[in-house]
Amino acid sequence: MKKLIPLIGLLAATGAAVAEPASPYPYFVGNCFNCHGTEGRSNSAIPAIAGRDKAYLENTLKAFKAGSKPATIMHQLAKGYTDEEIAVLADYFSRQK
């Protein structure tokens, strides 16, 4: 019985972890919250990106990445993302209201 109790606890913990739904977007969308506000809703000089057109966001991020759009920091940050990750970011923020 003493060996069975830890096993039951392990199974219960595993079941709880499996039952929790995964986020539809990777953790890296949270990186944008630092400057653009939670969910991209900025109330500062930094532009809000929530609800912007997906193609606009994707093209803008790619322009920052290529260095063809002037920026203070975004050109450096965008270089850290693949084109696929940029597409995920654009999709995520375009869906925010």
Backbone as CSV, one residue per row, in Angstrom:
resi,resn,N_x,N_y,N_z,CA_x,CA_y,CA_z,C_x,C_y,C_z
1,MET,0.826,-1.189,0.000,0.000,0.000,0.000,0.869,1.251,0.000
2,LYS,1.999,1.223,0.742,2.868,2.384,0.806,3.453,2.708,-0.571
3,LYS,3.676,1.705,-1.402,4.215,1.930,-2.741,3.135,2.406,-3.697
4,LEU,1.900,2.093,-3.418,0.788,2.446,-4.288,0.414,3.926,-4.178
5,ILE,0.522,4.521,-3.025,0.134,5.917,-2.814,0.989,6.871,-3.665
6,PRO,2.326,6.766,-3.699,3.093,7.656,-4.579,2.738,7.459,-6.058
7,LEU,2.465,6.213,-6.441,2.097,5.934,-7.826,0.778,6.614,-8.183
8,ILE,-0.185,6.581,-7.290,-1.471,7.241,-7.522,-1.269,8.754,-7.640
9,GLY,-0.430,9.313,-6.787,-0.128,10.746,-6.856,0.521,11.123,-8.176
10,LEU,1.444,10.303,-8.638,2.117,10.555,-9.910,1.129,10.499,-11.063
11,LEU,0.267,9.516,-11.064,-0.734,9.394,-12.122,-1.706,10.571,-12.105
12,ALA,-2.103,11.011,-10.926,-3.022,12.149,-10.821,-2.360,13.420,-11.340
13,ALA,-1.105,13.628,-11.004,-0.385,14.818,-11.472,-0.207,14.785,-12.980
14,THR,0.081,13.630,-13.529,0.235,13.491,-14.983,-1.080,13.768,-15.685
15,GLY,-2.161,13.269,-15.139,-3.477,13.502,-15.730,-3.855,14.966,-15.720
16,ALA,-3.511,15.681,-14.658,-3.815,17.112,-14.574,-3.029,17.893,-15.610
17,ALA,-1.786,17.505,-15.835,-0.955,18.208,-16.818,-1.475,17.975,-18.233
18,VAL,-1.941,16.794,-18.506,-2.454,16.469,-19.836,-3.798,17.154,-20.063
19,ALA,-4.608,17.276,-19.037,-5.941,17.834,-19.181,-5.926,19.334,-19.444
20,GLU,-4.880,20.030,-19.049,-4.814,21.475,-19.235,-4.548,21.795,-20.703
21,PRO,-5.391,22.617,-21.329,-5.205,22.905,-22.755,-3.956,23.745,-22.997
22,ALA,-3.298,23.467,-24.098,-2.102,24.212,-24.457,-2.504,25.525,-25.118
23,SER,-1.658,26.538,-24.963,-1.898,27.824,-25.613,-1.788,27.649,-27.117
24,PRO,-2.652,28.303,-27.877,-2.572,28.162,-29.330,-1.379,28.896,-29.934
25,TYR,-0.701,29.720,-29.148,0.449,30.466,-29.629,1.641,30.226,-28.718
26,PRO,2.830,30.233,-29.288,4.030,30.027,-28.471,4.249,31.171,-27.483
27,TYR,5.039,30.894,-26.505,5.331,31.858,-25.447,5.896,33.171,-25.961
28,PHE,6.566,33.172,-27.129,7.287,34.365,-27.549,6.394,35.547,-27.905
29,VAL,5.081,35.371,-28.031,4.227,36.530,-28.265,4.266,37.462,-27.056
30,GLY,4.543,36.909,-25.887,4.646,37.718,-24.671,5.806,38.690,-24.695
31,ASN,6.823,38.435,-25.518,7.945,39.358,-25.622,7.475,40.735,-26.084
32,CYS,6.471,40.774,-26.924,5.970,42.030,-27.474,5.230,42.853,-26.415
33,PHE,4.703,42.176,-25.395,3.944,42.857,-24.352,4.808,43.869,-23.603
34,ASN,6.110,43.626,-23.528,7.001,44.513,-22.777,6.906,45.954,-23.251
35,CYS,6.798,46.160,-24.549,6.744,47.518,-25.096,5.359,47.893,-25.616
36,HIS,4.684,46.936,-26.235,3.407,47.229,-26.887,2.207,47.007,-25.974
37,GLY,2.447,46.666,-24.725,1.369,46.479,-23.764,0.785,45.079,-23.814
38,THR,0.036,44.740,-22.765,-0.584,43.433,-22.676,-1.488,43.219,-23.876
39,GLU,-1.309,42.088,-24.542,-2.066,41.727,-25.738,-1.895,42.749,-26.863
40,GLY,-0.865,43.599,-26.765,-0.596,44.570,-27.828,-1.382,45.858,-27.719
41,ARG,-1.979,46.102,-26.567,-2.795,47.304,-26.360,-2.003,48.362,-25.608
42,SER,-1.156,49.073,-26.309,-0.305,50.089,-25.701,-1.066,51.389,-25.488
43,ASN,-0.746,52.068,-24.401,-1.290,53.402,-24.115,-0.152,54.405,-23.999
44,SER,0.835,54.266,-24.859,2.002,55.138,-24.778,2.406,55.569,-26.182
45,ALA,3.593,56.128,-26.284,4.109,56.566,-27.586,4.403,55.369,-28.496
46,ILE,4.584,54.208,-27.910,4.807,52.994,-28.696,3.459,52.560,-29.248
47,PRO,3.374,52.298,-30.548,2.063,52.010,-31.136,1.433,50.712,-30.639
48,ALA,0.122,50.765,-30.499,-0.643,49.556,-30.196,-0.653,48.687,-31.454
49,ILE,-0.536,47.383,-31.276,-0.538,46.478,-32.423,-1.734,45.537,-32.407
50,ALA,-2.518,45.576,-31.348,-3.709,44.724,-31.256,-4.711,45.130,-32.323
51,GLY,-5.214,44.133,-33.041,-6.255,44.378,-34.023,-5.778,44.952,-35.348
52,ARG,-4.471,45.128,-35.504,-3.953,45.639,-36.778,-4.071,44.554,-37.836
53,ASP,-4.070,44.962,-39.087,-4.164,44.032,-40.203,-2.993,43.047,-40.184
54,LYS,-3.305,41.768,-40.367,-2.283,40.720,-40.310,-1.171,40.962,-41.334
55,ALA,-1.531,41.260,-42.567,-0.529,41.486,-43.618,0.340,42.693,-43.289
56,TYR,-0.278,43.737,-42.745,0.483,44.928,-42.352,1.523,44.574,-41.280
57,LEU,1.085,43.859,-40.260,2.003,43.479,-39.182,3.142,42.610,-39.703
58,GLU,2.802,41.631,-40.517,3.815,40.725,-41.043,4.808,41.470,-41.935
59,ASN,4.312,42.308,-42.830,5.197,43.069,-43.714,6.074,44.046,-42.944
60,THR,5.498,44.666,-41.917,6.265,45.610,-41.101,7.376,44.897,-40.348
61,LEU,7.063,43.753,-39.746,8.095,42.993,-39.032,9.199,42.529,-39.976
62,LYS,8.824,42.100,-41.166,9.830,41.676,-42.146,10.684,42.849,-42.603
63,ALA,10.081,44.026,-42.716,10.847,45.221,-43.089,11.829,45.596,-41.978
64,PHE,11.392,45.497,-40.720,12.310,45.729,-39.603,13.462,44.731,-39.663
65,LYS,13.129,43.477,-39.890,14.132,42.408,-39.932,15.149,42.650,-41.042
66,ALA,14.684,43.108,-42.190,15.565,43.360,-43.333,16.354,44.664,-43.184
67,GLY,15.922,45.504,-42.242,16.599,46.780,-42.051,16.109,47.867,-42.994
68,SER,15.023,47.602,-43.720,14.506,48.589,-44.667,13.525,49.571,-44.024
69,LYS,13.113,49.304,-42.809,12.236,50.226,-42.075,13.009,50.728,-40.862
70,PRO,13.161,52.052,-40.743,13.915,52.603,-39.617,13.252,52.294,-38.274
71,ALA,14.071,52.090,-37.270,13.557,51.781,-35.931,14.614,52.085,-34.890
72,THR,14.165,52.182,-33.654,15.118,52.356,-32.562,15.588,51.005,-32.029
73,ILE,14.670,50.051,-31.933,15.021,48.734,-31.399,14.411,47.591,-32.198
74,MET,13.293,47.840,-32.883,12.578,46.757,-33.563,13.421,46.053,-34.620
75,HIS,14.314,46.746,-35.263,15.150,46.089,-36.274,16.028,45.013,-35.639
76,GLN,16.440,45.219,-34.410,17.249,44.221,-33.704,16.375,43.068,-33.215
77,LEU,15.213,43.390,-32.676,14.323,42.346,-32.157,13.803,41.451,-33.272
78,ALA,13.423,42.052,-34.393,12.845,41.280,-35.494,13.838,40.284,-36.084
79,LYS,15.112,40.588,-36.011,16.132,39.673,-36.529,16.149,38.347,-35.781
80,GLY,15.594,38.325,-34.588,15.571,37.105,-33.786,14.449,36.147,-34.134
81,TYR,13.587,36.534,-35.064,12.447,35.692,-35.417,12.569,35.150,-36.836
82,THR,12.140,33.924,-37.013,12.065,33.342,-38.356,10.827,33.936,-39.049
83,ASP,10.729,33.751,-40.355,9.546,34.216,-41.070,8.289,33.511,-40.569
84,GLU,8.409,32.257,-40.178,7.271,31.522,-39.643,6.826,32.108,-38.305
85,GLU,7.777,32.466,-37.464,7.444,33.075,-36.177,6.823,34.457,-36.382
86,ILE,7.316,35.196,-37.347,6.731,36.499,-37.662,5.284,36.326,-38.093
87,ALA,4.998,35.301,-38.885,3.621,35.028,-39.309,2.738,34.718,-38.103
88,VAL,3.258,33.976,-37.138,2.508,33.656,-35.916,2.224,34.925,-35.128
89,LEU,3.234,35.776,-34.984,3.049,37.036,-34.265,1.988,37.895,-34.944
90,ALA,2.086,38.036,-36.256,1.124,38.857,-37.003,-0.284,38.302,-36.847
91,ASP,-0.417,36.993,-36.920,-1.732,36.371,-36.771,-2.287,36.616,-35.374
92,TYR,-1.469,36.410,-34.370,-1.905,36.580,-32.992,-2.390,37.997,-32.742
93,PHE,-1.572,38.981,-33.062,-1.932,40.363,-32.741,-3.061,40.880,-33.615
94,SER,-3.208,40.372,-34.816,-4.325,40.799,-35.663,-5.654,40.323,-35.095
95,ARG,-5.640,39.278,-34.295,-6.867,38.727,-33.697,-7.248,39.379,-32.391
96,GLN,-6.377,40.197,-31.825,-6.671,40.854,-30.552,-7.574,42.056,-30.803
97,LYS,-8.489,42.298,-29.913,-9.432,43.423,-30.043,-9.110,44.512,-29.074
